[in-house]
Amino acid sequence: MEGVQILRRLERVIEETDFAWSLCLVGEDQSRKLADLINDLKRPVSATGDGKQVVSGYSYWGIEPTIAWQHACNDPYYPVMKDGIDSFGRRWRTVQALLGEQQYHYISLGPGTGEKDRTVLSYLEPHHPDMFYVPVDMSAEMLRICVQPMRLLSFIRQFRRQLLPVQLDFSVEENVEELATLREKLVGDESVLFSLLGNTVANFEDDVELIGRLSRLLLKPQDRLLLEVATVSDINAETARSAANEYERSKAFREFVTSSMHQHTDLPIDMDSVIFEGIEEGNRSILIKIIYRNQSGRDQGITLPDRTVVAFPENDTIRLHITRKYLRSALDAALKSAAHLSVEGAAHTDSVARGGVHRFGLDLILLSYGDTGGRPASPVRDLFRNSPR
């Protein structure tokens, strides 16, 4: 009971002040994550971006990458994100109709700066005033930026005790299992709307496999998954070049993809050495690989956070980021066969590539998962619900 009293007192403090307090449930050893990043930057020499790397999640980890990402999201020359935010409300109105009057809690995987989550919450909360909102991200700084503007929502002062940011890398299977346990203790078998917005899934090498793991470990038959992806109408050398050029035009995006190296190493960044490559991945997607190449004309050394120095020879590379544009028909088939998901509905927005041809788009897809079996609800939910206002 002592632990319960502490939680209730903290809830009261948060509710009774206008100060920007926010609670965050930290789920990982940050020193271990730093060690993983260091090891990835010690990988062998590669001229193709297949050696040293900054894997997804670490691109956003830390205050400098978080601020750089926030700037990139507002850059009109970065249309995947800027257009995605601007058009989200229209696509969401189409998809939300499929949810009907059903009450959902909301768990947002990789919420970014939170604009899209605010749109979703504005619809869900009137149907379910006691709902929980759980944004999950590897970056605690990103969670802070996501959560603070939520105070602009009219219901947020009463809603703040139902807000639970969780710092967790959801690409790790053991972490997802713990997240499933948290969900079970918090809401039991009550319906949950999960989301993976902003083309986040495209940043992972095992993209479809990631969706499969998340669905298998998290989703129950009564749940739904809201997935947002960048799409392409056809896959060929021309669209691959256009896709790479779309990212290359944005100065803010360049600053974002290099910000992790700037924060964690002493490598002097030459923006002209950031290379964007569009690669055809069969008939399923275009992979955009962003690499940093040593074009200085000499061998360099990079000091890492553990103070070791790794060789960075001429023409060696560091893979800074990957993303994709999916062929929609191939994605639907992959979601069904590999992730066992069914499409409940979708909404599409076209974006105009350079030259005025409609080649690219953004799709918001509502998905459901097969029968995973039920588990009993937990009294922990009632503890949070009954805590004093």
C-alpha positions in Angstrom: 0.0 0.0 0.0 2.9 2.4 0.6 3.8 2.2 -3.1 0.2 2.9 -4.0 0.2 6.0 -1.8 3.3 7.4 -3.4 1.7 7.0 -6.9 -1.5 8.7 -5.8 0.5 11.6 -4.3 2.5 12.0 -7.5 -0.8 12.0 -9.5 -2.1 14.7 -7.2 1.0 16.8 -7.7 0.8 16.5 -11.5 -2.9 17.4 -11.5 -2.7 20.4 -9.2 0.1 22.3 -10.9 0.6 24.0 -14.2 4.3 23.2 -14.1 5.4 20.9 -17.0 5.9 17.7 -14.9 5.7 14.5 -16.8 6.2 10.9 -15.5 8.0 8.4 -17.6 8.4 4.7 -17.1 12.0 3.9 -18.0 12.4 0.3 -19.2 16.0 0.0 -20.2 19.6 0.4 -19.1 20.8 3.4 -21.0 24.5 2.5 -20.6 23.8 -0.8 -22.3 22.2 1.0 -25.2 25.2 3.3 -25.5 27.5 0.2 -25.6 25.4 -1.2 -28.4 25.8 2.0 -30.4 29.6 2.0 -29.8 29.9 -1.6 -31.0 28.0 -0.8 -34.2 30.4 2.0 -34.9 33.4 -0.4 -34.5 32.2 -2.7 -37.3 34.4 -3.5 -40.3 35.3 -1.3 -43.3 32.7 -1.2 -46.0 32.4 1.0 -49.1 28.7 0.3 -49.4 27.2 1.2 -46.0 27.1 -2.4 -44.8 29.7 -2.0 -42.0 29.6 0.8 -39.4 26.0 1.9 -38.7 23.6 3.8 -36.6 20.6 1.5 -36.4 17.0 2.7 -36.1 16.2 4.1 -32.7 19.7 5.5 -32.1 19.0 8.0 -34.9 16.5 9.7 -32.5 18.3 8.9 -29.2 19.5 12.0 -27.3 18.5 15.6 -27.2 20.3 16.7 -30.3 18.8 14.1 -32.6 15.4 14.7 -31.1 15.5 18.5 -31.8 16.9 17.8 -35.3 14.0 15.5 -36.0 11.5 18.1 -34.8 13.0 20.6 -37.2 12.9 18.0 -40.1 9.2 17.3 -39.5 8.4 20.9 -40.3 10.6 21.1 -43.4 8.5 21.4 -46.6 11.4 19.8 -48.5 10.9 16.6 -46.5 7.5 15.7 -47.8 7.2 12.2 -46.3 6.9 13.7 -42.9 5.6 17.3 -43.5 2.9 16.0 -45.9 2.2 13.1 -43.6 1.4 15.4 -40.7 -0.6 17.9 -42.8 -2.7 15.1 -44.5 -3.1 12.9 -41.5 -6.4 14.3 -40.3 -8.1 13.6 -43.7 -6.8 10.0 -43.8 -7.7 9.5 -40.1 -11.3 10.6 -40.6 -11.7 7.8 -43.2 -10.2 5.2 -41.0 -11.8 6.2 -37.7 -15.2 5.5 -39.0 -14.3 1.8 -39.0 -13.7 1.9 -35.2 -17.4 2.9 -34.6 -18.4 3.5 -31.0 -16.0 0.9 -29.6 -13.9 2.1 -26.7 -10.1 1.8 -27.0 -7.0 2.5 -25.0 -4.2 3.9 -27.1 -0.6 2.6 -27.3 1.5 4.6 -29.7 4.8 2.9 -30.8 7.2 5.6 -31.9 4.9 8.7 -31.4 7.4 11.2 -32.8 6.5 14.8 -32.0 2.9 13.8 -31.2 0.9 15.8 -33.7 -0.8 12.6 -35.1 -1.4 11.2 -31.7 -3.3 14.3 -30.7 -5.6 13.8 -33.6 -6.2 10.2 -32.6 -6.8 11.1 -28.9 -9.3 13.8 -29.8 -11.5 11.1 -31.3 -10.9 8.3 -28.8 -11.2 10.2 -25.5 -14.8 11.3 -25.9 -15.8 7.7 -26.5 -13.7 6.5 -23.5 -12.9 9.2 -20.9 -11.1 6.6 -18.7 -8.8 5.5 -21.5 -5.0 5.2 -21.1 -2.6 6.8 -23.5 0.8 5.0 -23.6 3.4 6.5 -25.9 6.4 4.2 -26.3 9.8 5.3 -27.6 13.5 4.5 -27.2 14.2 8.2 -26.7 13.1 9.7 -23.4 13.7 13.1 -25.0 11.3 12.3 -27.8 8.7 11.3 -25.3 9.0 14.6 -23.5 8.5 16.5 -26.8 5.6 14.3 -27.7 3.8 14.7 -24.3 4.2 18.4 -23.5 2.0 19.8 -26.4 -0.7 17.4 -25.2 -1.6 20.0 -22.6 -3.2 22.0 -25.4 -6.0 19.4 -25.6 -9.1 20.5 -23.8 -9.4 17.3 -21.8 -5.8 16.8 -20.9 -5.9 18.3 -17.3 -8.2 15.5 -16.2 -6.5 13.1 -18.5 -2.9 13.5 -17.3 -3.1 10.7 -14.7 -4.1 8.3 -17.6 -1.0 9.3 -19.5 2.0 6.8 -19.2 5.0 7.5 -21.4 7.2 4.4 -21.6 10.9 4.5 -22.6 11.5 1.2 -24.4 13.1 -0.1 -27.6 10.2 -2.0 -29.1 12.5 -3.6 -31.8 13.8 -6.0 -29.0 11.5 -9.0 -28.6 12.1 -9.3 -24.8 11.0 -5.6 -24.4 7.8 -6.3 -26.4 7.1 -9.2 -24.1 7.4 -6.8 -21.1 5.2 -4.3 -22.8 2.6 -7.0 -23.3 2.8 -7.7 -19.6 2.4 -4.0 -18.8 -0.7 -3.8 -21.0 -2.1 -6.9 -19.3 -1.7 -5.4 -15.8 -3.0 -2.0 -16.8 -6.1 -2.8 -18.9 -6.4 -6.6 -19.1 -8.7 -7.7 -22.0 -10.1 -4.2 -22.8 -9.6 -3.2 -26.4 -6.4 -1.3 -27.4 -5.7 0.6 -30.5 -1.9 0.3 -31.3 -0.3 2.6 -33.8 3.0 2.6 -35.8 2.8 5.9 -37.6 5.2 8.1 -39.7 6.6 5.3 -41.8 8.5 4.2 -38.7 8.4 0.5 -39.7 10.5 1.4 -42.9 13.5 2.3 -40.7 14.1 -1.3 -39.6 16.0 -3.9 -41.6 13.5 -6.6 -40.6 10.5 -4.4 -41.2 7.7 -6.9 -41.9 9.2 -9.3 -39.3 9.0 -6.4 -36.8 5.3 -6.0 -37.5 4.8 -9.7 -37.1 6.5 -9.8 -33.7 4.5 -6.8 -32.5 1.3 -8.3 -33.7 2.0 -11.8 -32.3 3.0 -10.5 -28.9 0.8 -7.5 -28.4 -2.5 -7.8 -30.4 -5.6 -9.6 -29.2 -8.6 -10.2 -31.5 -10.4 -7.2 -30.1 -7.4 -4.9 -30.8 -6.5 -2.9 -33.9 -3.2 -1.7 -35.3 -3.0 1.6 -37.1 -0.1 1.5 -39.6 1.2 4.4 -41.7 3.6 3.8 -44.6 5.1 5.6 -47.5 4.0 4.0 -50.8 5.1 3.9 -54.4 3.0 3.2 -57.5 5.7 1.2 -59.3 9.3 0.1 -58.7 12.0 0.8 -61.2 15.3 2.6 -61.5 13.6 5.9 -62.1 11.3 5.8 -59.1 14.3 4.6 -56.9 16.3 7.7 -58.0 13.3 9.9 -57.4 12.8 8.4 -53.9 16.4 9.1 -52.9 16.2 12.6 -54.3 13.1 13.4 -52.2 15.2 12.9 -49.0 18.3 14.4 -50.4 16.7 17.8 -51.1 16.0 18.4 -47.4 18.8 20.2 -45.5 16.9 19.6 -42.2 16.8 15.9 -42.9 20.6 15.8 -43.6 21.1 17.5 -40.2 18.9 15.0 -38.6 20.6 11.9 -40.0 24.0 13.2 -39.0 23.0 14.5 -35.6 23.6 11.1 -33.8 27.2 11.1 -35.0 27.6 14.8 -34.0 26.3 14.1 -30.5 28.2 10.8 -29.8 31.5 11.2 -31.7 34.1 13.8 -32.7 33.8 13.2 -36.4 33.8 16.5 -38.3 30.7 16.3 -40.5 30.9 17.3 -44.2 27.3 17.5 -45.5 28.5 16.9 -49.0 29.6 13.5 -47.8 26.1 12.3 -46.9 25.1 10.0 -49.8 21.5 9.0 -50.6 20.9 5.8 -52.6 17.6 4.4 -53.9 17.7 0.6 -54.2 15.0 -1.7 -55.6 14.0 -4.4 -53.2 12.4 -6.8 -55.7 8.8 -6.1 -56.2 8.0 -5.1 -52.7 9.7 -1.7 -51.9 12.3 0.9 -52.6 15.0 1.1 -50.0 16.6 4.5 -49.4 20.0 4.1 -47.8 21.6 7.2 -46.3 25.4 6.7 -45.7 28.3 8.9 -44.7 31.4 8.4 -46.8 34.9 9.5 -45.9 35.6 11.7 -48.9 38.3 13.7 -47.2 41.1 12.2 -49.2 42.8 10.8 -46.1 42.3 8.2 -43.4 40.5 9.5 -40.3 39.9 8.4 -36.7 36.7 8.6 -34.8 36.6 9.0 -31.0 33.7 7.2 -29.6 31.9 7.8 -26.2 34.1 5.2 -24.5 37.1 7.3 -25.6 38.4 4.6 -28.0 39.4 5.7 -31.4 38.3 3.6 -34.4 39.9 3.9 -37.9 37.7 5.5 -40.5 39.8 5.0 -43.7 39.2 6.9 -47.0 36.0 5.7 -48.7 34.8 3.8 -45.6 31.2 4.4 -44.8 28.7 4.7 -41.9 25.1 3.8 -42.6 23.2 6.6 -40.9 19.6 5.7 -41.7 17.4 3.6 -43.9 13.8 4.1 -44.9 11.5 2.6 -47.6 8.6 3.2 -49.9 6.3 0.2 -50.3 4.4 -1.2 -53.2 1.0 -1.3 -51.6 -0.2 -4.6 -53.1 3.0 -6.3 -52.0 2.8 -4.9 -48.5 -0.8 -6.1 -48.1 0.3 -9.6 -49.1 3.3 -9.5 -46.7 1.2 -8.3 -43.8 -1.2 -11.2 -44.4 1.3 -14.0 -44.9 4.1 -13.0 -42.6 2.3 -11.0 -39.9 -1.1 -12.7 -40.0 -2.9 -9.4 -40.2 -6.0 -8.5 -42.1 -6.7 -5.1 -43.6 -9.9 -3.6 -42.1 -9.6 -0.4 -44.2 -7.2 2.2 -45.5 -6.9 5.8 -46.7 -4.4 7.0 -49.3 -2.9 10.4 -50.1 -0.8 11.1 -53.2 2.3 13.3 -53.1 3.7 14.8 -56.2 7.3 13.8 -57.1 9.6 16.2 -58.9 8.4 16.4 -62.5 4.7 16.4 -61.5 4.0 12.7 -61.8 2.0 11.0 -59.0 4.5 8.3 -58.0 4.5 8.4 -54.2 1.9 8.4 -51.5 1.1 7.9 -47.9 -1.2 5.1 -46.7 -3.0 4.8 -43.3 -4.0 1.2 -42.8 -6.2 -0.3 -40.0 -5.3 -3.9 -39.3 -6.6 -6.7 -37.1 -5.0 -9.9 -35.9 -6.3 -13.4 -35.5 -7.3 -15.2 -32.3 -4.5 -15.1 -29.8 -6.5 -16.4 -26.8 -7.7 -14.4 -23.9 -6.3 -13.7 -20.5 -8.1 -12.4 -17.4 -8.3 -8.7 -16.6 -6.2 -7.3 -13.8 -7.3 -5.3 -10.7 -4.3 -2.9 -11.3 -6.6 -1.1 -13.8 -9.1 -0.4 -11.0 -6.3 0.9 -8.8 -5.5 3.6 -11.4 -9.2 4.3 -12.2 -10.2 4.8 -8.5 -7.3 7.0 -7.4 -8.6 10.3 -6.1 -8.9 13.3 -8.4 
